[in-house]
Amino acid sequence: MNEVFERYGNDPIKIFREWLSEARESEINDPEAICLASADAHGKPSARMVLLKEITQDGFKFHTNENSRKGQEFAQNSHVSFCLYWKSTRKQIRVEGTIEQVSDEESSAYFLTRPIERQIGAWASNQSQPFDKRADMDARIQKYTEEFSGADNIPRPPYWKGYRIRPSSVEFWIGHEARLHTRFVYTKNKDGKWDATWLCP
């Protein structure tokens, strides 16, 4: 059997969940925050922090405005990557894969679980678009606060979408002294199964 499999198992999603669970016990803020990188049709990259909301064998899900810069890049180029690093555990995970929108039903179901302030914020913010004065944003927040006052449920804005990253590779890193770190990577093969190998630090 592959030595990585012998030590860590053949399921990188299971390892990911275990490491995230460990980090949740020690990280002060947002252990599920990932630095997500995307690129436009010309390969020009950009990166930002987003919060993972679901981790399954199908991939890694988060939500955002499809009209934002990242949303526009997803539509032009489906290849993405992300990285997590937890100082408290000295562990890092890098993921590469492709991105897809989840169904409107799935997006709406999650939207209903958000605090009302965040639901209103999704309506008020034209994400990534410039504006002149903070008062303009405050006015939009007030507008939608009044519009949805007394509503049992605030509907999901049509541009607020869920996205799932389907991984093609998952790399794990454990920090050690003298920079002789432990590194190993799982790569999905043509049969849809995972291969794994060590990487030099």
Summary of the structure (lengths in Angstrom):
residues: 201
radius of gyration: 19.4
end to end distance: 22.7
largest distance: 62.3
contacts: 536
relative contact order: 0.18
helix: 30%
strand: 35%
